[in-house]
Structures are given as C-alpha cells and as structure tokens.
C-alpha cells in the first residue's frame, strides 16, 4: 500500500493486525515521515492520534507522544499507549505507581481496537511487574499472549516472548532469557528488527552463561568463540552491521595486552618509552569503548576503560566504573559481581584512593553470592577475574577451592619471598618490589641505580608465561 492513500489509512488504523504489518513495512522502508504526514491529514480521532504517537516515540519525541494520547482519556487504546510510554521511560517509582493505578478493566468487547488496547495494557503491566521482580508479571504476560492469540497476531505473540525474555535476562535469569529469545529467533523472519534484536540479546546471554545454542547464526557463534578464547579480531567476524556483541572483541583484546604490560613493566612505568606506549594503548581502548553506557555491553566496555585508567594512575577510574553501573544491568547478579570485582581491583591499582568500607562490603557480598551463581555464569566471572581483576579472585580464593586452583597460577610477592603454587620463584626481586610497589602505583619512580631489579622482575615473569602478580603490601593496604 502507498502511504499517501489517506482513504486506505482511515480504515487501516482500526485494524490492529493489518496496521501492525503495514507499520513494520513502513519502518523497514524508512518512510515514517511520509506516514506521519498522511496520518495528520486524516480526520481527528483518538485512534489516529495513538498511531501518530507511536511514530513520535520512535523519533525520540516521547513528551509529545505522551501529551497526544493523554488528552484522549476516554479512549482505551490511548490510555494503554500512555501507560506503556510511562513504563518505557520511567524508573522503579513510576512503574510502581502504574501497577497501583492502572487496570485494564474495561469490558472485553469484540472491537479489534479494544482488544489491541487490552494487549498493550497487559504488556505494559507485565513489563513493569517483571522489572520490579513482582510475581504477577508472569500472569500479565500470559494475559497479553492470550489476547494476541485471540487477535490471531503472531507478531504480537512474538513481542510478548521478546519482552518476557528481556525481563528474564535483566532480572538475572540469564539461562531462561536465552531460551526465550531462542523462541523469538526461531519464530521470526531474518533481518526483521525483532529477530535481529533477539539474536543479539541471545548472543550476549549465551556469552555470560557459557552456552552456544545451535540456532544462533554463524556470526554469533564465531563471536562467542572469539570472546571466550580472546584470539580472533573483530574484522575476522562476518557479522551484520546491526550486531553489537562483536564490539567487545577488540576491547577485551586491548585490555588483556594493557594488563600484561602493567604486570610486566610496572617498575619502569615512568620511563618515557613505556609511558608513550601505554598512552597509545589507552587511547585505543577509549576509541573502542566510545561513549556507550547502555545495558550489559555498555557496562562491560566502560568497566574495561575504568580498569585501564586505574592501571595508568588515573583516579577518575572509580567514577567511570560507578557511572556505568546503572539500570537495567543492576538487576543482574553476575553484573553486580563484576562491578564489585572491578571496584576492588581499581582500589588495588590505586591503593591511595579513599576507600571507606566499600572494599570490605564488596568482598563480603562476592563471597556470599559467588557460590550461588549458576555454573556457566561462575565460569564467566572466573575468566573475567583471572584476566582483568586478579586481586579480588585471590582474596575470594581463601574460601573457595575452585578459585584456589585458579589463584595458584598467580605469583604472590611478600617480604618472605615470591611464590607460585607454593613454589619459590627464583631470581625474583621480592625485597625491591615489596618496598617500592606502593610508590610505583602512586605514579612514583624507582631509584636509577635500582633499574636492574626492574629487569629481574620482568625476566622472572616472562619465564613463567607472564602470570598476574599479587603484592602483599597491596593486600594489606586494602585492609583484608
């Protein structure tokens, strides 16, 4: 249908299933502006304004969209759109008020628009309730799905599954989220927005939970392999332009390289050549991370940047980390654990920062929750800590046999010696490093006549395959 045919539009806006198919086509053809003009040319009515409001929302004009439907208080479709907009844009307090005040208790008539209003109302309530981890969210999702079946609208049913999957993911039930996103992937056509987004979320959830579902496309499985093994480059993944998960591949690759430099060259970090090399690495990480703070990948990208900054004596690292840990990732236990691990490591890299009791609280929370993580998520966190935050892993290993096996690979340096898996590391300059490590982490320099000790440090670690190093003075500084 040509969107300029206002006569056809006048009938179409009252047919929810046909309108949804048409509206999706218009979005894919990037003709929303034309459709908006055509709708504005129709006679005034509340249903027309509801359709216009949906376009305004997609254009980022949420205030205008809400104002447009708000004025039609007697129209059940406008009412459902309005409360849906509130849920989409509001915080926990707004969603709480929606659950308390909004009930789609109007009679279930045969009107198709009335049915659509019921569907949108129950979907909004389901999203609000599940986001707040309230049990009635399940019932609201079921009711929305039942109305989708009555309307015989498969896409509405797919939307219910998609929203349910998103809520499962962001309330910490990652495995269920992946499985439900899988239903959407298998049910929807390739290259549609719902399908592509479901694949993306399923890829991220699979990475965090240790899964590799067969129904994921080849680029997604290749991305998972690269993220887990840390070998392939982003360019080696033939992913579609919409794919976001490959974003993490170069970030993690650069952070691993930066972390190795940090452990190897800490005694000579102040040397001009090393400083310039480090700044180039940090600049690459900043460019890879960008300004994304959104959801899981945004948080992990900013976490990588915060860790890199802390290894460059930059005290803004903690602010970067805390700014990134926001809704909705705060609802995921694994991401909370990652936040605490990053926080402890940043304090270890910047031991002179004021810490209050936040390090102790972070470690106590991690110790309590680590064992409760599902196996796949626990393995993901162990790999993250092994690669990027060894200090909290070492501290948690006191109470975990599984972590003790991992921490045995670390070189632990104290005044009594440097040891790895209980075996003394010969030729390591233990006295030199325990004496100077706090100064070095504050950006200080070692005496020129002691540079040969820095080379002993490096050669000892290189001979062992460059494992992470734990310094006892740092552990003591953390107050653990």
C-alpha positions in Angstrom: 0.0 0.0 0.0 1.2 3.5 -0.7 1.2 5.5 2.5 -0.1 8.6 0.7 -3.5 6.9 0.3 -5.3 8.6 3.2 -8.6 6.8 2.4 -7.0 3.4 2.9 -5.3 4.6 6.1 -8.6 5.7 7.5 -9.7 2.1 7.6 -6.3 0.6 8.4 -5.8 2.4 11.7 -8.8 0.5 13.1 -7.4 -3.0 12.1 -4.6 -3.8 14.6 -3.1 -6.8 12.9 -3.0 -5.3 9.4 -1.9 -2.0 10.8 1.0 -3.7 12.6 2.2 -5.4 9.5 1.9 -2.2 7.5 3.6 -0.1 10.2 6.5 -2.6 10.3 6.8 -2.4 6.5 6.9 1.4 6.6 9.7 1.3 9.3 11.8 -1.1 7.1 11.3 1.2 4.1 12.3 4.2 6.3 9.1 6.1 5.3 7.8 7.1 8.8 8.0 10.8 7.9 5.6 10.2 5.0 3.3 8.2 7.1 3.2 10.8 9.8 2.1 13.5 7.2 -0.5 11.2 5.8 -1.9 10.4 9.3 -2.0 14.1 10.2 -4.2 14.6 7.1 -6.9 12.2 8.4 -9.9 13.4 10.3 -9.3 14.0 14.0 -9.9 10.9 16.2 -8.2 9.3 19.2 -7.1 6.1 17.3 -5.4 8.3 14.7 -3.6 10.1 17.5 -2.5 6.8 19.0 -0.9 5.8 15.7 0.8 9.2 15.4 2.1 8.9 19.0 3.8 5.6 18.1 5.7 7.4 15.4 6.7 10.3 17.6 8.0 7.8 20.2 10.2 6.2 17.5 11.5 9.6 16.6 12.5 10.2 20.2 9.7 12.7 20.9 8.4 10.9 23.9 7.0 14.0 25.6 5.0 14.9 22.5 3.8 11.3 22.2 2.6 11.2 25.8 0.8 14.6 25.6 -1.0 13.5 22.4 -2.6 10.3 23.9 -3.1 11.9 27.3 -5.8 14.2 26.1 -7.9 11.2 25.0 -8.7 9.9 28.5 -11.8 8.1 27.4 -10.0 6.1 24.6 -8.8 2.8 25.9 -6.2 2.5 23.2 -4.7 5.9 24.0 -4.8 5.0 27.7 -2.8 1.8 27.0 -0.3 3.7 24.9 0.1 6.4 27.6 0.8 3.9 30.4 3.1 1.9 28.1 5.1 5.1 27.5 5.3 5.7 31.2 6.7 2.2 31.8 9.2 2.6 28.9 10.5 5.9 30.2 10.0 5.8 33.9 12.0 4.4 36.8 11.0 2.0 39.5 8.8 4.5 41.3 6.9 5.3 38.1 6.4 1.6 37.4 5.2 1.1 40.9 2.6 3.8 40.5 1.4 2.3 37.2 0.9 -1.1 38.8 -1.1 0.5 41.6 -3.3 2.8 39.5 -3.7 1.2 36.1 -6.1 -1.7 35.5 -7.4 -2.6 32.0 -10.8 -3.4 33.5 -12.9 -2.1 30.6 -15.3 -4.7 29.1 -13.7 -7.1 26.6 -15.8 -6.2 23.5 -15.5 -7.6 20.0 -13.9 -4.3 18.8 -10.4 -5.1 17.4 -9.1 -1.8 18.8 -10.4 -2.7 22.2 -8.6 -6.0 22.0 -5.4 -4.2 20.9 -5.7 -1.9 23.9 -6.1 -4.8 26.3 -3.0 -6.4 24.7 -0.9 -3.3 25.1 -2.2 -2.7 28.6 -1.3 -6.2 29.9 2.1 -6.0 28.1 2.9 -2.7 29.9 1.8 -4.2 33.2 3.9 -7.3 32.6 7.0 -5.3 31.8 6.5 -3.1 34.9 5.9 -6.0 37.3 8.7 -8.2 36.0 11.1 -5.3 36.1 10.3 -4.9 39.7 10.6 -8.7 40.2 6.9 -9.0 41.2 5.3 -12.3 40.8 2.2 -11.0 38.9 4.4 -10.2 35.9 4.1 -13.8 34.7 0.2 -13.6 34.8 0.2 -10.3 32.9 2.5 -11.8 30.2 0.1 -14.8 29.9 -2.9 -12.5 29.5 -1.1 -10.4 26.8 -0.3 -13.7 25.0 -3.9 -14.9 25.2 -5.2 -11.7 23.6 -2.5 -11.9 20.9 -3.9 -15.4 20.1 -7.5 -14.0 20.0 -6.3 -11.4 17.5 -4.5 -14.1 15.6 -1.5 -11.9 15.5 1.7 -13.9 15.5 3.9 -10.8 15.8 2.1 -9.7 19.0 2.8 -13.1 20.4 6.5 -12.8 19.4 6.6 -9.4 21.1 5.3 -11.0 24.3 8.0 -13.6 24.2 10.7 -11.0 23.4 9.7 -8.7 26.3 9.5 -11.7 28.6 13.0 -12.8 27.6 14.4 -9.3 28.1 13.0 -9.2 31.6 14.3 -12.7 32.4 17.8 -11.6 31.2 17.8 -8.3 33.2 16.4 -9.8 36.4 19.3 -12.3 36.4 17.6 -15.4 35.0 20.1 -15.4 32.0 19.5 -19.0 31.0 15.8 -18.6 30.8 16.3 -15.3 28.9 18.5 -17.0 26.3 16.0 -19.9 25.8 13.0 -17.5 25.4 15.0 -15.3 23.0 15.6 -18.5 21.1 11.9 -19.0 20.6 11.7 -15.5 19.1 14.7 -16.2 16.8 13.1 -19.4 15.5 9.7 -17.8 15.1 10.6 -14.6 13.3 11.8 -13.8 9.8 15.5 -13.0 9.4 16.5 -9.3 9.1 13.5 -8.0 10.9 14.0 -5.9 14.0 12.6 -8.3 16.4 14.6 -11.2 15.0 17.9 -9.2 14.9 17.5 -7.9 18.5 16.6 -11.3 19.8 19.8 -12.8 18.2 21.9 -10.0 19.7 20.5 -10.4 23.2 20.8 -14.2 22.9 24.4 -13.9 21.9 25.2 -11.7 24.9 23.3 -14.0 27.3 25.0 -17.1 25.8 28.4 -15.5 26.4 27.6 -14.8 30.1 26.0 -18.3 30.7 28.5 -20.5 28.8 26.1 -21.6 26.2 26.4 -21.9 22.4 22.9 -22.7 21.0 22.8 -24.3 17.6 20.1 -21.9 16.5 22.3 -18.9 16.7 23.7 -17.7 13.3 27.2 -18.5 12.3 28.5 -14.9 13.0 27.1 -15.1 16.5 28.8 -18.5 17.3 32.0 -17.1 15.9 31.7 -14.1 18.1 31.2 -16.3 21.2 34.3 -18.3 20.3 36.3 -15.1 19.9 35.1 -13.6 23.2 35.9 -16.8 25.1 39.2 -17.5 23.6 40.4 -13.9 23.2 42.2 -14.6 19.9 40.2 -13.6 16.8 39.9 -9.9 15.8 36.6 -8.2 15.2 37.4 -8.0 11.5 37.5 -11.8 11.3 33.8 -12.0 12.3 31.5 -11.6 9.3 28.7 -10.0 11.4 25.8 -7.9 10.1 26.1 -4.1 10.7 23.5 -4.3 13.4 25.5 -6.7 15.5 26.6 -5.2 18.8 28.3 -8.1 20.6 31.5 -8.1 18.4 32.1 -4.6 19.9 33.6 -6.4 22.9 36.3 -8.3 21.0 38.8 -5.5 20.4 38.1 -4.0 23.8 39.0 -7.3 25.6 42.0 -7.9 23.4 43.4 -4.4 24.1 42.7 -4.7 27.8 44.5 -8.1 28.0 47.5 -6.5 26.3 47.4 -3.5 28.6 47.1 -5.7 31.7 50.1 -7.8 30.6 52.1 -4.6 30.2 51.0 -3.4 33.6 52.3 -6.6 35.3 55.5 -6.8 33.4 56.6 -3.2 33.3 55.2 -1.7 36.5 58.7 -0.9 37.9 59.5 1.1 34.7 56.1 2.6 34.0 57.6 6.1 34.4 60.1 5.6 31.6 59.2 7.7 28.6 59.1 4.9 26.1 56.8 2.8 28.3 54.6 5.8 29.1 54.1 6.7 25.5 53.3 3.1 24.6 50.8 2.9 27.4 49.1 6.1 26.4 48.7 4.7 22.8 47.1 1.6 24.2 44.8 3.6 26.5 43.8 5.7 23.5 42.9 2.6 21.5 40.8 1.3 24.4 39.0 4.7 24.7 38.2 4.6 20.9 36.9 1.0 21.1 34.7 1.7 24.1 33.3 5.0 22.9 30.6 6.7 24.9 28.2 3.7 25.2 26.8 3.2 28.7 23.8 1.2 27.6 22.9 -2.2 29.1 25.3 -5.1 29.5 27.8 -4.3 26.8 28.0 -0.7 27.7 28.7 -1.5 31.3 31.4 -4.0 30.4 33.0 -1.6 27.9 33.1 1.2 30.5 34.5 -1.4 33.0 37.4 -2.1 30.7 38.1 1.6 30.4 37.9 2.1 34.1 40.4 -0.8 34.7 42.7 0.6 32.1 42.6 4.1 33.6 43.4 2.7 37.1 46.5 1.0 35.6 47.6 4.4 34.3 47.4 6.0 37.8 44.2 7.9 36.8 42.0 8.4 39.8 38.9 9.0 37.6 38.7 5.3 37.1 36.4 4.7 40.0 33.9 7.4 38.9 33.9 5.9 35.4 33.0 2.5 36.8 30.3 3.7 39.1 28.7 5.9 36.4 28.4 2.8 34.2 26.7 0.5 36.7 23.1 1.6 36.3 19.7 0.3 35.4 19.0 -2.2 33.9 22.3 -4.1 34.4 22.0 -3.6 38.2 19.3 -6.3 38.2 21.7 -9.0 37.1 23.6 -10.7 39.9 26.5 -11.6 37.6 27.0 -7.9 36.6 26.8 -6.8 40.2 29.6 -9.3 41.0 31.6 -8.0 38.0 31.1 -4.4 39.3 32.4 -5.4 42.8 35.4 -7.3 41.3 36.3 -4.2 39.2 35.9 -1.9 42.2 38.2 -4.0 44.4 40.8 -4.2 41.6 40.7 -0.4 40.9 41.4 0.2 44.6 44.3 -2.3 44.4 45.7 -0.5 41.4 45.1 2.9 43.1 45.8 2.0 46.8 46.0 5.6 47.9 42.3 6.3 47.0 40.0 6.8 49.9 38.1 3.5 50.3 36.0 3.7 53.5 34.4 0.3 53.9 33.3 -0.2 50.2 36.1 -2.7 49.5 35.2 -4.8 52.5 31.5 -4.7 51.6 32.2 -5.6 48.0 34.3 -8.7 49.0 31.7 -9.8 51.6 28.9 -9.6 49.0 31.0 -11.5 46.4 31.9 -14.2 49.0 28.3 -14.7 49.8 26.9 -14.7 46.2 29.7 -16.4 44.3 28.6 -20.0 45.1 25.0 -19.2 44.2 25.9 -18.3 40.6 24.9 -20.9 38.0 27.9 -22.8 36.7 28.2 -21.1 33.4 28.0 -17.6 34.9 30.5 -18.6 37.6 32.9 -19.7 34.9 32.5 -16.4 33.1 33.2 -14.4 36.2 36.3 -16.5 37.0 37.7 -15.8 33.5 37.0 -12.1 33.9 38.8 -12.0 37.2 41.6 -14.2 36.0 42.3 -11.9 33.1 41.5 -8.5 34.5 40.8 -8.5 38.3 43.2 -10.9 39.9 43.2 -9.3 43.4 39.6 -10.0 44.3 40.0 -13.5 42.8 43.0 -14.1 45.1 41.1 -12.8 48.1 38.0 -14.8 47.4 40.1 -18.0 46.9 40.6 -18.1 50.7 37.1 -19.6 50.9 36.7 -21.4 47.5 38.5 -24.5 46.4 37.6 -23.8 42.8 39.2 -20.3 43.0 42.2 -21.7 44.8 43.1 -23.7 41.7 42.9 -20.6 39.6 44.8 -18.4 42.0 47.6 -21.0 42.3 48.8 -19.7 38.9 49.4 -16.2 40.3 52.8 -15.0 41.6 52.4 -13.8 45.2 55.1 -11.5 46.4 55.7 -10.8 50.0 58.7 -9.9 52.2 59.4 -13.6 52.7 59.5 -14.5 49.0 57.8 -14.7 45.7 55.8 -17.9 45.2 53.7 -19.5 42.6 51.6 -22.6 43.5 53.7 -22.8 46.7 57.0 -22.9 44.8 59.5 -20.2 45.2 60.2 -18.1 42.1 63.9 -17.9 41.9 65.7 -14.7 41.0 62.6 -12.6 41.7 63.4 -9.2 43.4 61.0 -9.6 46.3 62.6 -7.1 48.7 62.8 -4.5 45.9 59.1 -4.9 44.8 57.6 -5.1 48.3 59.5 -1.9 49.2 58.6 0.1 46.1 55.2 -1.2 44.9 53.0 1.4 46.7 55.2 4.2 45.4 55.0 2.8 41.8 51.2 2.5 42.0 51.1 6.1 43.0 53.0 7.1 39.9 56.4 7.3 41.6 59.8 6.2 40.3 62.4 3.8 41.4 66.0 4.9 42.1 68.0 4.9 38.8 70.6 2.6 40.4 67.8 0.0 41.0 66.8 -0.4 37.4 68.4 -3.8 37.1 65.9 -5.0 39.7 63.1 -4.0 37.4 64.6 -6.1 34.6 64.8 -9.1 37.1 61.1 -8.6 37.8 60.3 -8.7 34.1 62.5 -11.6 33.2 61.1 -13.7 36.1 57.6 -13.2 34.9 58.4 -13.8 31.3 60.0 -17.1 32.2 56.7 -18.1 33.9 54.5 -17.1 30.9 53.5 -13.7 32.3 51.1 -14.6 35.1 49.3 -12.0 37.2 51.1 -10.7 40.3 49.7 -10.2 43.8 51.7 -7.9 46.1 51.2 -8.4 49.8 51.6 -4.7 50.6 48.6 -4.0 48.4 46.6 -6.7 50.2 47.4 -5.2 53.5 46.6 -1.7 52.2 43.1 -2.9 51.2 42.6 -3.9 54.9 41.8 -7.5 54.2 
